[in-house]
Amino acid sequence: MKKVCTECKEEFVGRSDAKFCSDQCRSSYHNRQSQPLNEYVRQVNAALKKNRKILLEFNPDGKSRIRGTDLRRRGFDFNYFTNVYQTKDGREYKFCYDQGYIHTGEDWYTLVLKQSYV
């Protein structure tokens, strides 16, 4: 039975319920359908990776202190982090994967490396 491919609009012979002439056309069609969602995910992942890279640059030894203005100047975005760890006394460490930070007053932040118990 002759059909028209949903992606490339070429005629092909296939099963009665076939919509695509090839795996390549099927993949192309579905990739295009999910492109807006994938673009958002790419942007968020890029921001998280950038934040982690900045934290890693300023925290090579596993613990350090830095001003928030220095982080912002490098492009750090405090809106993006992967998880939060709350201590027993209510303080919150925010992490970008394995690199974390906590606001310690004024414009100071303590940078830490994620420990296995966190």
Protein Blocks (a to p, Z undefined) as FASTA:
>chain_A
ZZddfklopacdddfkbcbfbfklmmmmmmmmmmmmmmmmmmmmmmmmmmmmmmmmmmmn
opacddfklmmmnopafkbcfbdcddfkopacddehjaccddebjjbccdddddfkZZ
